[in-house]
Amino acid sequence: ISHNYYPPRKGKRTHFEPNAGRFLAQFGEHPERLRNLHFAFVVLLRAVHRAGPYFAAQTHYGERSLSLVRLLVDSAVLRSCHSVFSAFDESVLFAGADHTLPAELKRQFKGVFRNISSLFDCITCQQCKLHGKLQLLGVGTALKLLLLPKE
């Protein structure tokens, strides 16, 4: 976020402002990066949408956590993205004849995520390693939510 926005500064800015130069440098000449970002965003939104009823029904969270979860699940942003959900349909992704994920593909997915995670272990910057592993964990969790049966 700090690379994509100018942070607030006392006496100059009271909120984050877009950094168009940084955005163009990162995505302007690399449309595939923007497509990948869009795809990841849609996958994560679909996972939040699918898990929404589960999260909303939980009562063992603290009151602050519950209010944040309800804010996310019941947000106008999530409702306004309903048409975006059609950009990715997990029911046809790698589906077998009975619309389940074949066991071999499940093993391959797990292997790929383990390999990517082990690559993060080679990064010397602890902050970069943490951010990368958290992002990988988020995408992995979203895919697990989407690819497992609804029960």
C-alpha positions in Angstrom: 0.0 0.0 0.0 2.8 2.4 0.8 4.2 2.1 -2.7 0.8 2.7 -4.3 -0.4 5.6 -2.2 1.1 8.7 -0.7 0.5 8.4 3.1 -1.0 11.2 5.2 1.5 13.8 6.4 1.0 16.3 9.1 0.1 19.7 7.5 0.1 18.3 3.9 -2.3 15.4 3.5 -5.1 14.1 5.8 -5.6 10.8 4.0 -4.0 8.4 1.5 -3.8 9.7 -2.1 -3.2 7.7 -5.3 0.3 7.4 -6.6 -0.4 7.2 -10.4 3.3 7.1 -11.3 3.9 4.0 -9.2 0.7 2.4 -10.6 1.8 3.0 -14.2 5.3 1.8 -13.5 4.0 -1.5 -12.0 1.0 -2.1 -14.3 1.0 0.3 -17.2 3.2 -1.7 -19.5 2.3 -5.1 -18.0 -1.4 -5.8 -18.6 -0.9 -9.4 -17.5 -0.1 -8.2 -14.0 -3.4 -6.3 -13.9 -5.3 -9.4 -15.2 -3.6 -11.5 -12.5 -4.5 -8.9 -9.8 -8.1 -8.8 -11.1 -8.3 -12.6 -11.0 -6.9 -12.8 -7.5 -9.3 -10.1 -6.4 -12.3 -12.0 -7.9 -11.2 -15.3 -6.3 -10.9 -13.6 -2.8 -14.2 -11.8 -3.2 -16.0 -15.1 -4.2 -14.5 -16.8 -1.2 -15.6 -14.1 1.2 -19.1 -14.1 -0.3 -19.3 -17.9 0.0 -18.1 -17.9 3.6 -20.2 -14.9 4.6 -23.1 -16.8 6.1 -20.7 -19.0 8.1 -18.8 -15.9 9.4 -22.1 -14.0 10.2 -23.4 -17.0 12.3 -20.3 -17.3 14.5 -20.7 -16.1 18.1 -17.4 -17.0 19.7 -15.6 -13.9 18.3 -15.2 -10.8 20.4 -17.6 -8.0 19.9 -15.1 -6.0 17.9 -14.3 -8.9 15.6 -17.9 -9.7 15.1 -18.7 -6.1 14.1 -15.8 -6.2 11.6 -16.9 -9.5 10.1 -20.5 -8.2 9.8 -19.3 -5.0 8.2 -17.4 -7.0 5.6 -20.1 -9.5 4.9 -22.9 -7.0 4.9 -21.0 -4.3 3.1 -22.3 -2.4 0.1 -19.0 -3.1 -1.6 -19.5 -6.9 -1.5 -23.1 -6.5 -2.7 -22.0 -4.2 -5.5 -19.5 -6.8 -6.7 -22.1 -9.4 -7.4 -21.8 -9.1 -11.1 -18.0 -9.5 -10.9 -18.5 -13.0 -9.4 -19.3 -14.4 -12.9 -15.7 -13.7 -13.9 -14.6 -16.9 -12.1 -16.7 -20.0 -11.6 -15.0 -22.5 -9.3 -17.6 -25.2 -10.1 -16.1 -25.7 -13.5 -12.5 -25.3 -12.5 -10.8 -28.7 -12.7 -14.1 -30.4 -12.2 -14.4 -34.0 -12.8 -17.4 -35.8 -14.2 -19.2 -35.6 -10.8 -18.2 -31.9 -10.4 -15.6 -32.7 -7.7 -11.9 -31.9 -7.7 -10.0 -35.0 -8.7 -7.6 -36.3 -6.0 -4.6 -36.0 -8.3 -5.3 -32.3 -8.9 -5.7 -31.7 -5.2 -2.3 -33.2 -4.6 -0.8 -31.1 -7.4 -2.4 -27.9 -5.9 -1.0 -28.7 -2.5 2.4 -29.4 -4.0 2.5 -26.1 -5.8 1.5 -24.2 -2.7 4.2 -26.0 -0.7 6.8 -25.2 -3.3 5.9 -21.5 -3.4 5.9 -21.4 0.3 9.3 -22.9 0.5 10.6 -20.3 -2.0 9.6 -17.6 0.5 11.9 -19.2 3.1 14.8 -18.2 0.9 13.9 -14.5 1.2 16.2 -12.7 3.6 13.9 -9.7 4.3 11.7 -10.8 7.1 8.9 -8.3 6.3 8.8 -9.4 2.6 8.8 -13.1 3.7 5.9 -12.4 6.1 3.8 -10.5 3.6 4.4 -13.1 0.9 3.5 -16.0 3.1 0.4 -14.2 4.4 -0.7 -13.5 0.8 -0.1 -17.1 -0.2 -2.1 -18.3 2.9 -5.0 -16.0 2.0 -5.2 -17.2 -1.6 -4.8 -20.8 -0.5 -7.6 -20.4 2.0 -9.8 -18.8 -0.6 -9.2 -21.6 -3.1 -9.9 -24.2 -0.4 -13.2 -22.4 0.5 -14.2 -22.4 -3.2 -13.1 -25.8 -4.2 -14.4 -27.9 -1.3 -18.0 -29.0 -1.3 -20.4 -26.6 0.3 -21.2 -28.8 3.3 
